[in-house]
Every structure is written in structure tokens, then in C-alpha cells.
Amino acid sequence: MFISAPAHSSYDVVIVGGAAMGSATAWFLASNPDFDGTVLVVERDPTFEFASTSHTTSCIRQQFSTALNVKISQFAAGYIKDFRIHMGGDPRIPDLGIRSFGYMYLASDPAFANTLRKNAEIQQACGARTQLLSADEIAARYPFYKVDDVVLGSINTVDEGYFDAATIVEWWRRKAHESGVEFVQGEVVEMSKHASEARVTAVTLASGSRIGCGVVVNASGPRAAQTAALAGIEIPVEPRKRFSWVFRAEQPLDQDLPLTVDPSGIHVRENGGGTYQAGGHGHYDPAVAFDDFAMDHSLWEEHVWPTLADRIPQFEAIKVISEWAGHYAMNTVDHNAILGPHDEVENFIFLNGFSGHGSQQAPAMGRGTAEWLIYGDYRTIDLRPFHFDRLRTGTPEVELAVI
């Protein structure tokens, strides 16, 4: 699929980054009958070994603090469950679904409990099945939790849980390629602009290839700021390290474990077969180097494991069987996506800053970006509140439910 050099000297759309966002946009462009342009996807590492997409927990939720994010996830849930239909009924594509064990947010203080109540109102107004539970109600439904310190819980077991993000991204990429999108292995190292500075006219790869472009889409994940800087643009997106552990319990739980967001900040979920997956980060959470994926083993020993064992006593005896570090593409201003065109470099399109929500938001974001490129507007979900200009005007669209 990936070639070493572009077949043409120019393309209507050049997408920088071929993981979830880049592949979604490429597919939604290629599959839209109103689009007849050429598309090139440039990806520096076709193995995607260190891409955020490869390190995702592959979960979906509707428990957000903004109605727009709730609607984005609701679209994604329907898309996942009807994936083959959305991909044109191709019989090669597997039937997918959502393992809806839900997300359980636990509040141990009145302030966060009040936040959960406010969020639940927003979610329920959008049609989400969020329920607020007292400590006693949690204990009755999920007796494995220790709830001495719990003030309130919030859970939704409808279209919240695990889905197969890797399969979706792989089929976006494959079908886009079959529809004429070119995928090239390379790294964009320079962008040339028109004398007016209002347009990017070409991108240059590390190989020396210079490629003319009608539009550039920045879908480069945690490297988004680096890509934007090539066009003379600053954006507040940086790589933040997130750790994951898969472990086996000596005494597995006798029912599904919701993805539990503990007041400590760590989370843990059902993984199947007596295994579970936990995630978290240290109290100090700085930006890190793009190639820093080193594990912090003390975090597990001193914080994560003791917290798990305290919240779920059956997790006192567990054994780690896999672990890794990945990166969030963190929007440090409001923890929400940065989309749409730049206000000065008009053909530079953002698809950045998903702050850990990228896999579940990729269907709506890829579709929305394709709509903007084809029609100059959104035909389905209005994503303009996430446009870059909010950063310039100081009107952030803050998302509070960030794990």
C-alpha cells in the first residue's frame, strides 16, 4: 500500500499523517461522489508502532461535558455497529459492535459529584442513558468495589465500552487506497507558501520530493505543532505520556468491569478472559519528546497497583502481562479538537489536539473534515465550535471529562 515516492507532482489534498484521523479523512473523501480530486497521505512510519492510534484503549463513551462531544460519540457508536454498511456493504469487512460494559466515574468529594450531575444533565439532554448512582446503589450492582469514600457514581452501559478501532482504521486505509488515494512513506520537512503568505503551495519530503498541493491537512497526532510550525503556525498541542498495563487477576471478577475512572485519576476496565487493562499517568505531567516511550515502573508499584487493590480488593493478587507507554495529543488550552482552516493560511486544515479522544471521535472528525474540504461547510454535525479561530479570540470550548 505504501509507496516510496509520490506518483504525481501535485495533489488536490495532501494529508500529513496516516493513522486514524488521516485515514478517516482519506476514506470519507474518496467515498464521496461529490469529490473527484486527488489525495496523497504522507506517513513517516507505516508500521504505526508509536502512533497514538496503536496505543489506544479502543473505548468509546458518551459521558462528556459538552453536548457536541456527546453527539460525536453517538455518531461513532452507530457507525461502529453498522460499519460494513457504512463501508458500502463490502463482504470482506467484518461485522463489528461495542462491548458495552460502560464507563463508571466515581466521585469522592462534593465538587466532583456536582460536576458529574451537571455533565449528566447535558448527556441525558442529548439522549444518552447516563445514570447517577449512590454508593449503596453502586455496591448493589457492582459488589466488588470498595465504596467507603464514594459520594456519587455516573455510568452509562448503552454504547459505552470497547470497540475494535484497529480494524476500522485498517479498512479505512485499505478502502481509500482501493479508491485511488495514494499512501507514501515519508516525512514532510518543509512547506512553501505563496508570496502573500495566505496559502501553502507545496510540501517537501525528507527524500527531497517537492509536491504541489491544493490543501494541506494536518493529521499528525502528537506531532501536530511540529507540522503546523512548517507553515509558520503555532498551536497548543503537545505529546503527553500515558501508561497502560494489562494484567491477569488471580481471582477474576464474576461480572464485567466497567471502565472505572477512579478519583485518583487512574482507570481500569474489563479486557476479557480474566484479564484487565489499567491506565494512568504521574502527578507531574509534562510535555515529552516525540520519541519518549519509556515506562515508569515505579508508577505501577507505588500508585497504580495499590490504588487498584484498594478500590477492588480482588485485585490484590494480580500479574502484569503487558505494558506500554503512548502519547496523548493534548490540546493544552481546552482539551478539545482543533479543526478547520487557519484564519490566515487559508488552505491549511487542522485535525489535531484530540486529547485522548481520537479513536472514538475519528468517524465524525474524518467525515466532517471531508465535508469541509468538499463543500466548505459541514453537512451533518456542525464542528465549527472546534475551529482554530476560538484560540485566537480567547473563547475556548472546554472539555472537563478528560481521562
RAKA-V545981 format. One record per backbone hydrogen bond with DSSP energy under -1.0 kcal/mol. CO is the residue of the C=O (numbers start at 1). NH is the residue of the N-H. E is the energy in kcal/mol with one decimal. If there is no record, write none. Layout:
BEGIN
CO_NH_E ; CO_NH_E
END
This chain:
BEGIN
3_185_-2.7 ; 9_212_-2.9 ; 11_214_-1.6 ; 12_215_-1.2 ; 13_40_-2.5 ; 14_217_-2.7 ; 15_42_-3.0 ; 16_219_-1.9 ; 19_23_-2.8 ; 20_24_-2.3 ; 21_25_-2.3 ; 22_26_-2.2 ; 23_27_-2.4 ; 24_28_-2.6 ; 25_29_-2.1 ; 26_30_-2.6 ; 27_31_-2.4 ; 29_32_-1.2 ; 32_35_-2.1 ; 38_13_-2.1 ; 39_182_-2.3 ; 40_15_-3.2 ; 41_184_-2.9 ; 42_17_-2.6 ; 43_186_-2.0 ; 45_48_-2.0 ; 58_163_-2.4 ; 60_161_-1.9 ; 62_64_-2.1 ; 66_70_-1.6 ; 67_71_-2.4 ; 68_72_-2.1 ; 69_73_-1.9 ; 70_74_-2.1 ; 71_75_-2.2 ; 72_76_-2.0 ; 73_77_-2.4 ; 74_78_-1.9 ; 75_79_-2.4 ; 76_80_-2.8 ; 77_81_-2.1 ; 78_82_-1.5 ; 80_83_-1.4 ; 82_86_-2.5 ; 83_87_-1.6 ; 84_89_-2.9 ; 85_88_-1.7 ; 90_93_-1.8 ; 98_100_-1.4 ; 99_101_-2.1 ; 99_162_-1.7 ; 102_259_-3.0 ; 104_261_-3.0 ; 105_154_-2.0 ; 107_151_-3.5 ; 107_152_-1.3 ; 109_113_-2.1 ; 110_114_-2.2 ; 111_115_-1.6 ; 112_116_-2.5 ; 113_117_-2.0 ; 114_118_-2.3 ; 115_119_-2.7 ; 116_120_-2.5 ; 117_121_-1.8 ; 118_122_-1.6 ; 119_123_-2.7 ; 120_124_-3.1 ; 121_125_-1.9 ; 123_128_-2.5 ; 124_127_-1.5 ; 131_155_-2.5 ; 133_153_-2.6 ; 134_138_-2.4 ; 135_139_-2.5 ; 136_140_-2.0 ; 137_141_-1.9 ; 138_142_-3.4 ; 142_145_-1.9 ; 147_150_-1.4 ; 152_107_-3.0 ; 153_133_-2.7 ; 154_105_-2.7 ; 155_131_-3.1 ; 160_102_-2.7 ; 161_60_-2.6 ; 162_99_-2.9 ; 163_165_-1.5 ; 164_168_-1.5 ; 165_169_-2.4 ; 166_170_-2.3 ; 167_171_-2.2 ; 168_172_-2.2 ; 169_173_-2.3 ; 170_174_-2.5 ; 171_175_-2.7 ; 172_176_-2.3 ; 173_177_-2.3 ; 174_178_-2.3 ; 175_179_-1.3 ; 176_181_-2.4 ; 177_180_-1.6 ; 182_41_-3.0 ; 183_3_-2.5 ; 184_43_-2.4 ; 187_206_-1.9 ; 190_204_-2.8 ; 192_201_-2.8 ; 192_202_-1.4 ; 194_197_-2.6 ; 198_346_-1.6 ; 199_194_-2.5 ; 201_213_-1.8 ; 202_192_-2.8 ; 203_211_-3.2 ; 204_189_-2.9 ; 204_190_-1.3 ; 205_208_-2.1 ; 209_205_-2.8 ; 211_203_-2.5 ; 212_11_-2.0 ; 215_14_-2.7 ; 216_349_-3.4 ; 217_16_-3.0 ; 217_219_-1.0 ; 218_351_-1.3 ; 220_223_-2.1 ; 221_224_-1.9 ; 223_227_-2.1 ; 224_228_-2.7 ; 225_229_-2.1 ; 228_231_-1.7 ; 228_233_-2.0 ; 229_232_-1.7 ; 235_237_-1.7 ; 236_332_-2.4 ; 238_330_-2.2 ; 239_288_-2.0 ; 240_328_-2.9 ; 242_326_-3.0 ; 243_280_-1.9 ; 244_324_-2.1 ; 245_278_-3.0 ; 246_321_-3.1 ; 246_322_-1.6 ; 247_276_-2.6 ; 248_319_-2.3 ; 257_270_-1.8 ; 258_260_-1.2 ; 259_104_-2.5 ; 260_268_-1.4 ; 261_106_-2.0 ; 262_265_-2.2 ; 266_262_-2.3 ; 267_279_-2.6 ; 268_260_-3.3 ; 269_277_-2.1 ; 272_275_-1.2 ; 274_249_-1.9 ; 275_271_-1.8 ; 276_247_-2.7 ; 277_269_-2.2 ; 278_245_-2.6 ; 279_267_-2.3 ; 280_243_-2.8 ; 289_292_-1.9 ; 296_299_-1.0 ; 297_301_-1.8 ; 298_302_-3.0 ; 299_303_-1.6 ; 299_304_-2.5 ; 300_305_-2.4 ; 303_307_-1.9 ; 304_308_-2.6 ; 305_309_-2.7 ; 306_310_-1.7 ; 307_311_-2.4 ; 308_312_-3.1 ; 311_146_-2.9 ; 312_315_-3.1 ; 313_316_-1.6 ; 317_250_-2.7 ; 319_248_-2.6 ; 322_246_-3.0 ; 324_244_-2.8 ; 326_242_-2.9 ; 328_240_-2.0 ; 328_330_-1.3 ; 329_355_-2.4 ; 330_238_-1.8 ; 331_335_-1.8 ; 334_399_-2.2 ; 338_352_-2.3 ; 339_388_-1.4 ; 340_350_-3.2 ; 344_346_-1.4 ; 345_348_-1.9 ; 347_216_-2.6 ; 348_342_-1.7 ; 349_218_-3.1 ; 352_338_-3.1 ; 354_357_-1.8 ; 357_361_-1.5 ; 358_362_-1.5 ; 361_365_-2.6 ; 362_366_-3.0 ; 363_367_-2.0 ; 364_368_-2.7 ; 365_369_-2.5 ; 366_370_-2.1 ; 367_371_-2.3 ; 368_372_-2.4 ; 369_373_-2.3 ; 370_374_-2.2 ; 371_375_-3.4 ; 372_376_-1.5 ; 383_386_-2.1 ; 384_387_-2.3 ; 386_339_-2.8 ; 387_390_-1.5 ; 388_391_-2.1 ; 389_393_-2.1 ; 390_395_-2.4 ; 400_402_-1.8
END
